[in-house]
Amino acid sequence: MILIVDDKPENLFALRKILELNDFQTDTALSGEEALKKILKNTYELIILDVQIPYG
């Protein structure tokens, strides 16, 4: 499964649709904190991370 992390829902939607059209399983997170919580509960083969997520 691929985890997509971005603070903009429209980016999550676009990436998720592209990946799912190519038969990849995806999960999403809107923040770094949410992503860390998901990483502790799930195993991901790939994480696509927006490095410009604002802090706080």
PDB file with one MODEL, atoms N, CA, C and O in Angstrom:
MODEL        1
ATOM      1  N   MET A   1       0.836  -1.170   0.000  1.00  0.00           N
ATOM      2  CA  MET A   1       0.000   0.000   0.000  1.00  0.00           C
ATOM      3  C   MET A   1       0.888   1.243   0.000  1.00  0.00           C
ATOM      4  O   MET A   1       1.996   1.239   0.538  1.00  0.00           O
ATOM      5  N   ILE A   2       0.371   2.308  -0.619  1.00  0.00           N
ATOM      6  CA  ILE A   2       1.085   3.577  -0.732  1.00  0.00           C
ATOM      7  C   ILE A   2       0.382   4.608   0.142  1.00  0.00           C
ATOM      8  O   ILE A   2      -0.839   4.756   0.077  1.00  0.00           O
ATOM      9  N   LEU A   3       1.151   5.318   0.956  1.00  0.00           N
ATOM     10  CA  LEU A   3       0.616   6.406   1.762  1.00  0.00           C
ATOM     11  C   LEU A   3       0.959   7.729   1.080  1.00  0.00           C
ATOM     12  O   LEU A   3       2.120   7.999   0.769  1.00  0.00           O
ATOM     13  N   ILE A   4      -0.066   8.546   0.853  1.00  0.00           N
ATOM     14  CA  ILE A   4       0.115   9.864   0.255  1.00  0.00           C
ATOM     15  C   ILE A   4      -0.139  10.902   1.340  1.00  0.00           C
ATOM     16  O   ILE A   4      -1.199  10.902   1.967  1.00  0.00           O
ATOM     17  N   VAL A   5       0.834  11.791   1.564  1.00  0.00           N
ATOM     18  CA  VAL A   5       0.716  12.801   2.621  1.00  0.00           C
ATOM     19  C   VAL A   5       0.801  14.181   1.987  1.00  0.00           C
ATOM     20  O   VAL A   5       1.802  14.531   1.361  1.00  0.00           O
ATOM     21  N   ASP A   6      -0.263  14.959   2.158  1.00  0.00           N
ATOM     22  CA  ASP A   6      -0.296  16.321   1.620  1.00  0.00           C
ATOM     23  C   ASP A   6      -1.350  17.100   2.387  1.00  0.00           C
ATOM     24  O   ASP A   6      -2.375  16.534   2.770  1.00  0.00           O
ATOM     25  N   ASP A   7      -1.121  18.382   2.619  1.00  0.00           N
ATOM     26  CA  ASP A   7      -2.085  19.207   3.334  1.00  0.00           C
ATOM     27  C   ASP A   7      -3.178  19.774   2.433  1.00  0.00           C
ATOM     28  O   ASP A   7      -4.110  20.419   2.914  1.00  0.00           O
ATOM     29  N   LYS A   8      -3.067  19.535   1.132  1.00  0.00           N
ATOM     30  CA  LYS A   8      -4.081  20.018   0.188  1.00  0.00           C
ATOM     31  C   LYS A   8      -4.913  18.831  -0.309  1.00  0.00           C
ATOM     32  O   LYS A   8      -4.392  17.953  -0.998  1.00  0.00           O
ATOM     33  N   PRO A   9      -6.206  18.804   0.040  1.00  0.00           N
ATOM     34  CA  PRO A   9      -7.066  17.675  -0.362  1.00  0.00           C
ATOM     35  C   PRO A   9      -7.104  17.444  -1.864  1.00  0.00           C
ATOM     36  O   PRO A   9      -7.234  16.305  -2.314  1.00  0.00           O
ATOM     37  N   GLU A  10      -6.989  18.528  -2.652  1.00  0.00           N
ATOM     38  CA  GLU A  10      -7.044  18.360  -4.106  1.00  0.00           C
ATOM     39  C   GLU A  10      -5.830  17.588  -4.628  1.00  0.00           C
ATOM     40  O   GLU A  10      -5.941  16.846  -5.604  1.00  0.00           O
ATOM     41  N   ASN A  11      -4.673  17.762  -3.983  1.00  0.00           N
ATOM     42  CA  ASN A  11      -3.489  16.988  -4.369  1.00  0.00           C
ATOM     43  C   ASN A  11      -3.656  15.517  -3.994  1.00  0.00           C
ATOM     44  O   ASN A  11      -3.295  14.625  -4.763  1.00  0.00           O
ATOM     45  N   LEU A  12      -4.208  15.275  -2.799  1.00  0.00           N
ATOM     46  CA  LEU A  12      -4.459  13.894  -2.376  1.00  0.00           C
ATOM     47  C   LEU A  12      -5.400  13.204  -3.356  1.00  0.00           C
ATOM     48  O   LEU A  12      -5.164  12.067  -3.766  1.00  0.00           O
ATOM     49  N   PHE A  13      -6.468  13.905  -3.724  1.00  0.00           N
ATOM     50  CA  PHE A  13      -7.463  13.336  -4.627  1.00  0.00           C
ATOM     51  C   PHE A  13      -6.837  12.971  -5.973  1.00  0.00           C
ATOM     52  O   PHE A  13      -7.050  11.871  -6.484  1.00  0.00           O
ATOM     53  N   ALA A  14      -6.070  13.893  -6.540  1.00  0.00           N
ATOM     54  CA  ALA A  14      -5.477  13.658  -7.862  1.00  0.00           C
ATOM     55  C   ALA A  14      -4.488  12.492  -7.843  1.00  0.00           C
ATOM     56  O   ALA A  14      -4.542  11.612  -8.701  1.00  0.00           O
ATOM     57  N   LEU A  15      -3.588  12.491  -6.863  1.00  0.00           N
ATOM     58  CA  LEU A  15      -2.609  11.395  -6.782  1.00  0.00           C
ATOM     59  C   LEU A  15      -3.277  10.060  -6.525  1.00  0.00           C
ATOM     60  O   LEU A  15      -2.915   9.046  -7.121  1.00  0.00           O
ATOM     61  N   ARG A  16      -4.262  10.066  -5.625  1.00  0.00           N
ATOM     62  CA  ARG A  16      -4.968   8.819  -5.301  1.00  0.00           C
ATOM     63  C   ARG A  16      -5.656   8.247  -6.541  1.00  0.00           C
ATOM     64  O   ARG A  16      -5.562   7.049  -6.808  1.00  0.00           O
ATOM     65  N   LYS A  17      -6.340   9.095  -7.290  1.00  0.00           N
ATOM     66  CA  LYS A  17      -7.040   8.628  -8.496  1.00  0.00           C
ATOM     67  C   LYS A  17      -6.068   8.051  -9.524  1.00  0.00           C
ATOM     68  O   LYS A  17      -6.333   6.998 -10.102  1.00  0.00           O
ATOM     69  N   ILE A  18      -4.959   8.725  -9.752  1.00  0.00           N
ATOM     70  CA  ILE A  18      -3.971   8.234 -10.717  1.00  0.00           C
ATOM     71  C   ILE A  18      -3.445   6.866 -10.296  1.00  0.00           C
ATOM     72  O   ILE A  18      -3.353   5.950 -11.113  1.00  0.00           O
ATOM     73  N   LEU A  19      -3.101   6.734  -9.023  1.00  0.00           N
ATOM     74  CA  LEU A  19      -2.552   5.463  -8.536  1.00  0.00           C
ATOM     75  C   LEU A  19      -3.599   4.351  -8.552  1.00  0.00           C
ATOM     76  O   LEU A  19      -3.298   3.221  -8.938  1.00  0.00           O
ATOM     77  N   GLU A  20      -4.823   4.662  -8.137  1.00  0.00           N
ATOM     78  CA  GLU A  20      -5.868   3.634  -8.105  1.00  0.00           C
ATOM     79  C   GLU A  20      -6.275   3.194  -9.511  1.00  0.00           C
ATOM     80  O   GLU A  20      -6.657   2.041  -9.712  1.00  0.00           O
ATOM     81  N   LEU A  21      -6.197   4.102 -10.483  1.00  0.00           N
ATOM     82  CA  LEU A  21      -6.474   3.715 -11.870  1.00  0.00           C
ATOM     83  C   LEU A  21      -5.451   2.703 -12.374  1.00  0.00           C
ATOM     84  O   LEU A  21      -5.717   1.952 -13.312  1.00  0.00           O
ATOM     85  N   ASN A  22      -4.288   2.690 -11.747  1.00  0.00           N
ATOM     86  CA  ASN A  22      -3.235   1.739 -12.106  1.00  0.00           C
ATOM     87  C   ASN A  22      -3.120   0.599 -11.102  1.00  0.00           C
ATOM     88  O   ASN A  22      -2.070  -0.031 -10.979  1.00  0.00           O
ATOM     89  N   ASP A  23      -4.223   0.340 -10.379  1.00  0.00           N
ATOM     90  CA  ASP A  23      -4.378  -0.799  -9.465  1.00  0.00           C
ATOM     91  C   ASP A  23      -3.466  -0.776  -8.242  1.00  0.00           C
ATOM     92  O   ASP A  23      -3.115  -1.834  -7.720  1.00  0.00           O
ATOM     93  N   PHE A  24      -3.078   0.408  -7.778  1.00  0.00           N
ATOM     94  CA  PHE A  24      -2.321   0.515  -6.535  1.00  0.00           C
ATOM     95  C   PHE A  24      -3.287   0.797  -5.391  1.00  0.00           C
ATOM     96  O   PHE A  24      -4.222   1.584  -5.536  1.00  0.00           O
ATOM     97  N   GLN A  25      -3.054   0.151  -4.259  1.00  0.00           N
ATOM     98  CA  GLN A  25      -3.830   0.450  -3.060  1.00  0.00           C
ATOM     99  C   GLN A  25      -3.223   1.681  -2.403  1.00  0.00           C
ATOM    100  O   GLN A  25      -2.002   1.783  -2.281  1.00  0.00           O
ATOM    101  N   THR A  26      -4.073   2.620  -1.977  1.00  0.00           N
ATOM    102  CA  THR A  26      -3.574   3.858  -1.398  1.00  0.00           C
ATOM    103  C   THR A  26      -4.259   4.176  -0.077  1.00  0.00           C
ATOM    104  O   THR A  26      -5.352   3.691   0.215  1.00  0.00           O
ATOM    105  N   ASP A  27      -3.597   4.989   0.698  1.00  0.00           N
ATOM    106  CA  ASP A  27      -4.125   5.576   1.915  1.00  0.00           C
ATOM    107  C   ASP A  27      -3.646   7.018   1.921  1.00  0.00           C
ATOM    108  O   ASP A  27      -2.649   7.336   1.272  1.00  0.00           O
ATOM    109  N   THR A  28      -4.333   7.896   2.639  1.00  0.00           N
ATOM    110  CA  THR A  28      -3.955   9.302   2.633  1.00  0.00           C
ATOM    111  C   THR A  28      -3.887   9.868   4.042  1.00  0.00           C
ATOM    112  O   THR A  28      -4.504   9.348   4.972  1.00  0.00           O
ATOM    113  N   ALA A  29      -3.123  10.946   4.177  1.00  0.00           N
ATOM    114  CA  ALA A  29      -3.045  11.705   5.421  1.00  0.00           C
ATOM    115  C   ALA A  29      -2.911  13.176   5.070  1.00  0.00           C
ATOM    116  O   ALA A  29      -2.216  13.542   4.122  1.00  0.00           O
ATOM    117  N   LEU A  30      -3.586  14.017   5.849  1.00  0.00           N
ATOM    118  CA  LEU A  30      -3.566  15.459   5.599  1.00  0.00           C
ATOM    119  C   LEU A  30      -2.489  16.191   6.378  1.00  0.00           C
ATOM    120  O   LEU A  30      -2.320  17.400   6.214  1.00  0.00           O
ATOM    121  N   SER A  31      -1.752  15.470   7.230  1.00  0.00           N
ATOM    122  CA  SER A  31      -0.702  16.121   8.017  1.00  0.00           C
ATOM    123  C   SER A  31       0.379  15.102   8.361  1.00  0.00           C
ATOM    124  O   SER A  31       0.180  13.892   8.249  1.00  0.00           O
ATOM    125  N   GLY A  32       1.524  15.622   8.783  1.00  0.00           N
ATOM    126  CA  GLY A  32       2.598  14.746   9.217  1.00  0.00           C
ATOM    127  C   GLY A  32       2.197  13.949  10.443  1.00  0.00           C
ATOM    128  O   GLY A  32       2.538  12.772  10.558  1.00  0.00           O
ATOM    129  N   GLU A  33       1.473  14.580  11.363  1.00  0.00           N
ATOM    130  CA  GLU A  33       1.023  13.894  12.577  1.00  0.00           C
ATOM    131  C   GLU A  33       0.089  12.731  12.235  1.00  0.00           C
ATOM    132  O   GLU A  33       0.231  11.636  12.779  1.00  0.00           O
ATOM    133  N   GLU A  34      -0.862  12.972  11.336  1.00  0.00           N
ATOM    134  CA  GLU A  34      -1.778  11.911  10.910  1.00  0.00           C
ATOM    135  C   GLU A  34      -1.004  10.783  10.229  1.00  0.00           C
ATOM    136  O   GLU A  34      -1.297   9.607  10.443  1.00  0.00           O
ATOM    137  N   ALA A  35      -0.023  11.142   9.415  1.00  0.00           N
ATOM    138  CA  ALA A  35       0.789  10.131   8.728  1.00  0.00           C
ATOM    139  C   ALA A  35       1.546   9.268   9.725  1.00  0.00           C
ATOM    140  O   ALA A  35       1.593   8.047   9.572  1.00  0.00           O
ATOM    141  N   LEU A  36       2.139   9.885  10.746  1.00  0.00           N
ATOM    142  CA  LEU A  36       2.874   9.110  11.751  1.00  0.00           C
ATOM    143  C   LEU A  36       1.967   8.136  12.489  1.00  0.00           C
ATOM    144  O   LEU A  36       2.362   7.001  12.758  1.00  0.00           O
ATOM    145  N   LYS A  37       0.773   8.563  12.813  1.00  0.00           N
ATOM    146  CA  LYS A  37      -0.185   7.665  13.476  1.00  0.00           C
ATOM    147  C   LYS A  37      -0.522   6.471  12.590  1.00  0.00           C
ATOM    148  O   LYS A  37      -0.613   5.341  13.070  1.00  0.00           O
ATOM    149  N   LYS A  38      -0.707   6.726  11.297  1.00  0.00           N
ATOM    150  CA  LYS A  38      -1.031   5.643  10.367  1.00  0.00           C
ATOM    151  C   LYS A  38       0.148   4.695  10.174  1.00  0.00           C
ATOM    152  O   LYS A  38      -0.038   3.485  10.049  1.00  0.00           O
ATOM    153  N   ILE A  39       1.368   5.250  10.150  1.00  0.00           N
ATOM    154  CA  ILE A  39       2.568   4.428   9.974  1.00  0.00           C
ATOM    155  C   ILE A  39       2.740   3.454  11.133  1.00  0.00           C
ATOM    156  O   ILE A  39       3.235   2.343  10.945  1.00  0.00           O
ATOM    157  N   LEU A  40       2.335   3.867  12.327  1.00  0.00           N
ATOM    158  CA  LEU A  40       2.437   2.985  13.496  1.00  0.00           C
ATOM    159  C   LEU A  40       1.448   1.820  13.437  1.00  0.00           C
ATOM    160  O   LEU A  40       1.669   0.785  14.066  1.00  0.00           O
ATOM    161  N   LYS A  41       0.360   1.988  12.685  1.00  0.00           N
ATOM    162  CA  LYS A  41      -0.686   0.963  12.613  1.00  0.00           C
ATOM    163  C   LYS A  41      -0.632   0.119  11.341  1.00  0.00           C
ATOM    164  O   LYS A  41      -1.161  -0.992  11.322  1.00  0.00           O
ATOM    165  N   ASN A  42      -0.011   0.619  10.290  1.00  0.00           N
ATOM    166  CA  ASN A  42      -0.029  -0.042   8.980  1.00  0.00           C
ATOM    167  C   ASN A  42       1.374  -0.158   8.412  1.00  0.00           C
ATOM    168  O   ASN A  42       2.304   0.520   8.849  1.00  0.00           O
ATOM    169  N   THR A  43       1.501  -1.034   7.427  1.00  0.00           N
ATOM    170  CA  THR A  43       2.761  -1.178   6.698  1.00  0.00           C
ATOM    171  C   THR A  43       2.579  -0.603   5.300  1.00  0.00           C
ATOM    172  O   THR A  43       1.631  -0.944   4.593  1.00  0.00           O
ATOM    173  N   TYR A  44       3.495   0.270   4.915  1.00  0.00           N
ATOM    174  CA  TYR A  44       3.446   0.883   3.585  1.00  0.00           C
ATOM    175  C   TYR A  44       4.715   0.547   2.820  1.00  0.00           C
ATOM    176  O   TYR A  44       5.810   0.529   3.382  1.00  0.00           O
ATOM    177  N   GLU A  45       4.553   0.280   1.533  1.00  0.00           N
ATOM    178  CA  GLU A  45       5.710   0.021   0.679  1.00  0.00           C
ATOM    179  C   GLU A  45       6.332   1.316   0.187  1.00  0.00           C
ATOM    180  O   GLU A  45       7.522   1.366  -0.123  1.00  0.00           O
ATOM    181  N   LEU A  46       5.505   2.380   0.116  1.00  0.00           N
ATOM    182  CA  LEU A  46       5.969   3.665  -0.406  1.00  0.00           C
ATOM    183  C   LEU A  46       5.190   4.779   0.283  1.00  0.00           C
ATOM    184  O   LEU A  46       3.991   4.648   0.529  1.00  0.00           O
ATOM    185  N   ILE A  47       5.884   5.884   0.595  1.00  0.00           N
ATOM    186  CA  ILE A  47       5.228   7.071   1.137  1.00  0.00           C
ATOM    187  C   ILE A  47       5.564   8.240   0.218  1.00  0.00           C
ATOM    188  O   ILE A  47       6.733   8.554  -0.006  1.00  0.00           O
ATOM    189  N   ILE A  48       4.533   8.872  -0.305  1.00  0.00           N
ATOM    190  CA  ILE A  48       4.702  10.070  -1.121  1.00  0.00           C
ATOM    191  C   ILE A  48       4.378  11.239  -0.197  1.00  0.00           C
ATOM    192  O   ILE A  48       3.242  11.398   0.251  1.00  0.00           O
ATOM    193  N   LEU A  49       5.404  12.061   0.082  1.00  0.00           N
ATOM    194  CA  LEU A  49       5.281  13.087   1.106  1.00  0.00           C
ATOM    195  C   LEU A  49       5.491  14.481   0.535  1.00  0.00           C
ATOM    196  O   LEU A  49       6.479  14.740  -0.151  1.00  0.00           O
ATOM    197  N   ASP A  50       4.554  15.372   0.824  1.00  0.00           N
ATOM    198  CA  ASP A  50       4.712  16.788   0.493  1.00  0.00           C
ATOM    199  C   ASP A  50       5.632  17.384   1.553  1.00  0.00           C
ATOM    200  O   ASP A  50       5.260  17.439   2.725  1.00  0.00           O
ATOM    201  N   VAL A  51       6.797  17.821   1.176  1.00  0.00           N
ATOM    202  CA  VAL A  51       7.775  18.333   2.145  1.00  0.00           C
ATOM    203  C   VAL A  51       7.507  19.787   2.522  1.00  0.00           C
ATOM    204  O   VAL A  51       8.247  20.346   3.332  1.00  0.00           O
ATOM    205  N   GLN A  52       6.481  20.416   1.966  1.00  0.00           N
ATOM    206  CA  GLN A  52       6.179  21.805   2.285  1.00  0.00           C
ATOM    207  C   GLN A  52       4.915  21.945   3.132  1.00  0.00           C
ATOM    208  O   GLN A  52       4.228  22.964   3.061  1.00  0.00           O
ATOM    209  N   ILE A  53       4.608  20.921   3.936  1.00  0.00           N
ATOM    210  CA  ILE A  53       3.462  21.008   4.821  1.00  0.00           C
ATOM    211  C   ILE A  53       3.780  21.998   5.928  1.00  0.00           C
ATOM    212  O   ILE A  53       4.834  21.885   6.555  1.00  0.00           O
ATOM    213  N   PRO A  54       2.904  22.967   6.194  1.00  0.00           N
ATOM    214  CA  PRO A  54       3.187  23.944   7.242  1.00  0.00           C
ATOM    215  C   PRO A  54       3.190  23.308   8.630  1.00  0.00           C
ATOM    216  O   PRO A  54       2.456  22.356   8.896  1.00  0.00           O
ATOM    217  N   TYR A  55       4.015  23.845   9.490  1.00  0.00           N
ATOM    218  CA  TYR A  55       4.101  23.348  10.863  1.00  0.00           C
ATOM    219  C   TYR A  55       3.068  24.077  11.728  1.00  0.00           C
ATOM    220  O   TYR A  55       2.917  25.296  11.650  1.00  0.00           O
ATOM    221  N   GLY A  56       2.361  23.297  12.554  1.00  0.00           N
ATOM    222  CA  GLY A  56       1.441  23.897  13.520  1.00  0.00           C
ATOM    223  C   GLY A  56       0.062  24.078  13.067  1.00  0.00           C
ATOM    224  O   GLY A  56      -0.775  24.576  13.820  1.00  0.00           O
TER     225      GLY A  56
ENDMDL
END
